[in-house]
Amino acid sequence: MTPTLFVCGHRKSGTTMLVNLFDGHPELAVMPHDVKVFYAYAPRFLEEGVTATARRVRLERLLVTDLRHQLVRRGLESQFDLDGYTRRLMGGLADCDLGTLPTIVSSIASAVRVTRGPGDAR
């Protein structure tokens, strides 16, 4: 299993600067946007009774649509294979996986590694 690191912290505490430093390393695959699943998906969308469709729509908004907007805003869309990332991420999550945060996090990490892995041109 490939180690995964999440940089977490309060707003304006230097987390973006730290992530940008990691992004410059040739052997790391860095997500170019905030992974919002920890506060905008969990715990509400992990609760019993939330449909797989509602979970999938929410994840796609957080992890694909919002990412697309950020990439365009920052002029980075050519540096990230969003279509490949989306296919890998959303296609790799079965409905039963959408209620399991560790599986979602693992899928995010895998999709980023495959589409923006070590050695990729950035």
BELBEL-V584600 format. One record per pair of residues at least 24 apart in sequence whose ideal C-beta (glycine too) atoms are under 7 Angstrom apart, sorted by the first residue. I is the first residue (numbers start at 1). GAP is how many residues later the second one is. D is the distance in whole Angstrom. If there is no record, write none. Layout:
# BELBEL-V584600
I | GAP | D
I | GAP | D
This chain:
# BELBEL-V584600
2 | 111 | 7
4 | 105 | 4
26 | 92 | 6
26 | 93 | 6
27 | 91 | 5
28 | 90 | 6
29 | 83 | 5
29 | 84 | 5
29 | 87 | 5
29 | 88 | 5
29 | 89 | 6
31 | 81 | 5
32 | 39 | 7
32 | 44 | 6
32 | 48 | 6
33 | 33 | 7
33 | 34 | 5
33 | 37 | 5
35 | 73 | 6
36 | 26 | 5
36 | 30 | 7
37 | 25 | 6
37 | 67 | 6
37 | 68 | 7
42 | 59 | 5
46 | 53 | 5
46 | 55 | 6
52 | 43 | 4
52 | 46 | 6
55 | 43 | 4
55 | 44 | 7
56 | 42 | 6
59 | 39 | 7
60 | 30 | 6
63 | 26 | 6
63 | 45 | 7
79 | 43 | 5
80 | 35 | 7
80 | 36 | 6
81 | 34 | 4
84 | 31 | 4
85 | 26 | 5
85 | 27 | 7
85 | 30 | 4
88 | 26 | 5
88 | 27 | 6
